[in-house]
């Protein structure tokens, strides 16, 4: 495979490219879907192929194929070169690749328990057991779970990347993921819970989740929300957000607006714009307690990688530091456009998708407060542990989060549950209201959507608990 990639790069240079890279990617995985206790889907999927990117006359061309013959590689390169030539007359500014720390090594994240050591029957039995435990837990509270969807995915990705300016890297990464949807019913009333778990690991990741107990706990809490949650009116008070809510806030209101290609306008028609611009670096966007980072190097993380799809070494990136906009997510193209260096943010989900600027694991750094301290001096407030729904505008400025499991805080103590509290705030208002950050840290998995054709790529979102002072909380019916 190395010879084929090198051949494609050399051929592209002969055909007039000033830069070229070639990437082989193979994804092999198995998926299971359990619907209301019955196995609905069991599939095994294999995708492998080569893509080529070239720069010709200051424009970029991309082409991909799953037919790996020498003759087809020649055709592939010519397609990429032709596409670059065709678009070069329409570009206002030439594309170039900024200098970067390029990798020339192998990264192999070997699993402790390989997927081939876990029979299909054992996987199905695990999901059946977890489903049964969830149903039993709901039944103990006199409720049913008429809607239950549990999917379990295991897959391994291999990439080999070669470029005309020195990249030569091989990556192997196993991943596991679980998606859960539960709907609890009590008479005419219902409540719903969605949850994703994911790791870059072998089957040992699934074992760490302890799915039967996890689903039993989720079902128990969902029935409590349905049975014990009380309506509340709109009020101004202090709010404590749980790590799950903090994670989606970081991802949506800090991660996406920090994507440099979005700032440059490429994503406008695909996934929106950003409230940030080139003058925003150093601008105060929140309180001094706010430090948002994106770090692909977190061990076992769903968005883990040591080297991006342009061969740039991955590293931790600060997006907000002490309340100020500190940096953007860059690939080599956007870094050149903005006069900086790539920080290893170029990712592709498959061989036939172009690498673009992506998040990895976006989260709020922990502070030094225990949970008890966060709620301890709140006289009247709301604790929103997790969320039922969220939405945010195209510029990532105005946003809304609706809580699922939530409690009233009175005189520093949690009291009864409240139903569907919501916060609607601008990004600066939310981050500026933070006056204390917890010392805990946890993550939730997600698939971040972006691009055209669409790419849903693995990420973690997370953070510690945090406290917002004096904000408006919307009421529920």
N, C-alpha and C positions, 0 to 999 in steps of 0.2 A: 504493500500500500504506500509506503514511503516513496518508492520509485515513481509511482503514478502521480502522487502529489507534486513531487519535484519536477516531473515532466510537464505537468500542467502549468506550473509557475514559469518555467523556462520558455515554454511555447508562447505564453502570454507576452512575455518580454520581447520575444522575436516578432510578435504580431503588433508591436507598437505600444504596449503598456509601459508606463513609468513605475508602476507598482502592481504587484499581484500577490494574492494569497490563495491557498487551496486548503480545504478542510474536509476530512472524512469524518462522518459521524454515524454511529450505529446505536440504535436503541432497541433493546429486547425486553419485553415485559409481559406480565400476566395480570389480568384484572378479574375481580369477582364483584358482583352486585347482588345483594340480598334485599328483596322487597317484601316487606311484611312477613318475614320468616321464610320466604321461598326463594330459592336460587333463580335469579332471572338472567344473569349474564355470567359466562365463564369464557374468557378469551385469552389468546396468546398472540402478541403482536410483534413483528420485526420490521424495523425501518432502517435502511442503511443506504448511504450514497455519498457523493462528493459535490461540493459547491466551489465555485471560483469567483473571486472578486478581482476586478482590475480597475486601474485609473488610466484613462486615455484622454489626452487633451483637457485635463482638469475635470473630467466627469467620471463617475463610477458606473460600472456595469456588473451585474450579478447573474449567475446562471447555475443550475444544479441538475444532477442526473443520478439515477440509480442503476444505470447501465455502465459498468466500469471497464469497458474495453478501451484500448488505445485509440482506436478510430473515433469512438464516441467522445473521448476526452478532447481530441482535436476539435470536434464540432462544438463541444461545450465551451471551450476557450474562445472560439470564433463568435459564438453567441454573446458571450460576456463583453468581448471587445466591440462588437457591432452595437450593442446596447449603449455602451459608454460613448461611442462616437456619435450615435444618434441623439443623445441627450446633451452633448457638449455645447451645441450651438444655443441651447436654451438656458444655460447657467450664467448667472451674473458674476459669481465668484468661483474660482477654480477650487476643486477639492484636493487636499493634500493630507498626508499622515504626519502628525506631530511626532517628534522623537519620544521614545519610551524605553523603559527597562523591559526588554524582551526576554522571554524564557527559552532555554534550550535544555530541557530536561523532561523527565517523566514524573507524573503525579498519579499514584495508584492508591485509591482509598479501598483497600481490601476489606471485604465483609468478614465478621467473625463467624457468622452462620450464613453460608451461601444459600441462595434461593432454591437451587436444585436439590438441597437437602430437606426441603419441606414439601411433602406430597400435597397434591391438590385436595385430597380428602381431609387432611389435617387443617388446611386453611378454611375449608367450608365448615368443618366442625367448630372451629374457633368463632366464626361469625354467627353460626347458629346458637352457640352457647351465649355469646354476648347479647344477641337479640332476645333470647329467652330471659336472661337476667334483667334486661330493661323492662320487658313486659311484666315480669314478676314484681319489680320494684314499683311500677306504676299501680299495679293491682293492690298492693299493700295500702295505698292511699285512696282506694276506691275509684280509680280512674283507668282509662284504657289508652292504648297507643295505636290508634287506627292507621296512622301513617308512619312507616319506618323504612328508611333507606340507608343501607350501610354498604359502602364500597371499599374494597381493599386492593391496592395496586402495588406491585413490586416490579422494579425494572432496573436495568443496568445500562449506562451510557459510556461509550468509548468514543473519544475524539483524537484525531491526529491533525495537527495544524502546521503548515509550512508557509513561509512568506519570503518575498524577494529581498527583504532587508534583515533576514537572520532568524526569524522565529522557526523553531523546530521543537514541538512539544506534543506529548501524548498524555491524555487524561482518561482515567477510568473511575467511574463513580456509580455506586449502587444507591437506589433510593426506595423508600417505602412511604406509602400515603394511605390515610383512611379518611373518608368523607362520611359524615353522619347527618341525617335529618330525622328528627322526631316530632310528631304532632301528638300532643296529649289532649284528651277530650273529657269533659265533665258536663254532662247534659248537653246544652246548646253552646257551651263555651269551649274554646280551643286555645292552645298556646303552642308555639313552634320553637324548635331549637336546631340550629345548624352549627356544625363544628368540623374543623379539619385538623388532622395531625399529620406531620410529615418529618422525615429525617433523611439525611444522607448516611445510610447504614444498610447492613444486611438485615436478615430476619430478626436479629437481636433487637432492632428498633421496635418491631411489633411486640416483642416480648416485654420491652420496657413499658409499653403503654398499658398492659394489663387490661385488655379491652372489656372483658366481662364486668370487672369492678368499675371501670370508667363509665361504661354505658349505664350500669345500674345507678351510679351517682348522678349522671346527667338526667336520667328519667325521674329520679327522686326529686331533684331540684326543680325540674320542669313542672311536676305535679304540684309542688309547693307554690310556685309562681302562680299557677292557675287557681289553686285553692285558697291561698292566703293573701295574694296581692290585692291591695286596696287602692281605689281611685284617689287621685290627688289633684289639687288645683294648681294653677300656675303661681309660682312664688319665686322670690329672690333669696338665695341662700348659698351656703358653701356646699361644694360637691367633691366627693372622692371618687376617682375613676379607677377601675381595676385594670390589670395589665392587658387584658384582651381589648378593652376599649382604647387604652393608650396606644396599643400597637396599630390599630386601624387608623387612628388619628395621625400617628407618625408617618405611616405609609402614604396616606392620601393627601395630607396637608403639608408634608415636608418632603417626602421622597419623590412623588411625582412632579411637583413644581421645581425640584432641583435637577431634573433631567435636562442636560444642556441641549439636546436636540429639540425638546419641547420649547425651550426658550428661543431657539433659532427658527422656529416655525414649522419644523417638519411634521410634528404631531397634530397640528391644528385641525386638520380634517379627519383625523383618525381617532385620537383620544383626548383632544382638548389642548388648552394653552396653559400658561402659568402666570400667576400674579407677580412673579419675579422678573427682573430684567438685568441687563449687564451692570447697572448701577447699584444693584441690590446687595452686592457683597459688602459685608460690614454693617449693613443696616440692622437696627434693632427690631426684632420681630416677636420677642417674648421676654419673660423675666430672666434674671441671671441664673435661675435654677434649671433652665431648659438646655439640655445637650442632646441633640438628635444625631445618631450616627447610622451609617450603613456599612456593614462589615461582612464580606463574603467568607472570611477565614474562620468563622466560629465553628469549632468542632461539632460534627454531627448535624449541623444546621441544614434545613431544607434547601436553602440557597447557597450551599457551600461550593466554593471553588478556590483554587490557588493560582490559577492563571486564566485570564479571560479568553474569548474566542478570537482576539487579535494577537494573542501571545503575550499580553502585558501582565506582569505579576500583580496579583490582587493584593489589596490592603484595606485597612480600615479608613473610612472617609467621614469626616465631620460635615454635616449639613447645617446644623445650628450649634454654635458653641457659646455658652453663657448668654443665650438669648439673642445672639447676632447671627445673621446669615454668614456661614463660614466657607461654604464650597458647593460645587455642583458635581453631578455625576457625568463623567466624560468618557467617550471613546477617542480614538486617535484623530478622527475627522473633526469632531467638535472642539477638541483641544487645540488643534491647529487654527481653527476659525476664531477661537477666543484667546489665542496667544498664551496657552498654558500647556500642561502635559496631561496625558491620559492617566486616570487613576484606576484603570482596569475594570471598566463598567460595561464592556461590550459582551452581550450574550445572545445566543441563538438557541431556540428550543428544538430544532431539527435540522437535518442536513440541507433541506430545501427552504430554509428560512434565513434571511440575511441577519447577521449580527447587528444589533442596535443597542442603544444605551438603555440599560436596565438596572433596577434595584436588585439587591441580594437579600440581606437581612437588615431591616430598618427598625430601629428601636430607640427608646429614650434611655439614656444612661441612668443607673441607680443613684439615689442620693443617700442620706444618712438617717432617715426617719423610719421607725417601725410603723406598722399599720395602726397599732394602738395610739401612737403619737399623732398620726395624721388625723384620726377622728377624735382624739382626746380633748382638744380645745374647741370643738365645733358645738355650738349651742343648738342650732337648728340647721340640718343639712340632709343631703341625700347621698347614699353610697350606691353607685352603679357598677356592679361587678362585671357584667358582660352585656352584649348588645343583641337586640333582635333584628335591627335594620340600621342602615346608614345611607346617606347620599351626600354628594358634594358637587359643586358646579364645575364647569369645564376649566375654569382658571384656578381651581383648588383654593378658593377664597371663602365662599359661604358654604357652610356644612351643617349637617343635622345627624344626630345620633340618638337612637331610641333604645333605652335600656330594657333588658329582659329580667334577669335576677337583680333586684334592687331593694334597698332598705332605707328606712328613715333613720336619721341620726338625731338623737336628742341628748344634750348634756354629756357628750362624749361617748355615748353608747349606742349600739345598733338596736333598733326596736323593730316594729312590724314591717312586713314587705309592702312595697308600693308597686303599682302597676304602670308599666310603660312610661317612665319619666323620659323627657327628651331635652336635649340641649341643642340650641341653634345659635351658632356664633361664627364670626369671621375667624380666619386663622390667626391674625395678630391678637384679637381679643382673647381667644382661647389660651394661647401660649403666654400672654401677658398676665392672665389670671392665676398662673401657677405660682404658689408661694412655698410649696414643700414637695419633695419627691421621696418616695419610699426607698428602702434599702434592699428590697427584693427584686427579682428579675425573672420573668418567664415569657415564653413565646408561644404563638399559635401559627400553624402553617397556613399557606394560602397559595393560590395561583394568580399571579399578577398578569392582567391582560393589557396588551399593547400591540401596535403595529398593524400593517395591512399587506399581505394576509396576516391574520391574527396570530399572536404567539402568547400562550398562557404558560408562564414560566414559574418554577418553584421558588418561593420566598418564605422567610419567616417575618412575622410582625410581632412586636412585643415591647416590653418595658416593665417598670415597677408600678406600684400604686402611686398616684399623685393627687394633690389637693388643689382645687380651684376655689378662690375666694370670691364671694359676692357675685354670683352669676344667676341668670334667670333660668329656671327649670320649668319646662312646659308641663301642663297637667295632662291627665289621661281621663278617658270616659269611664 
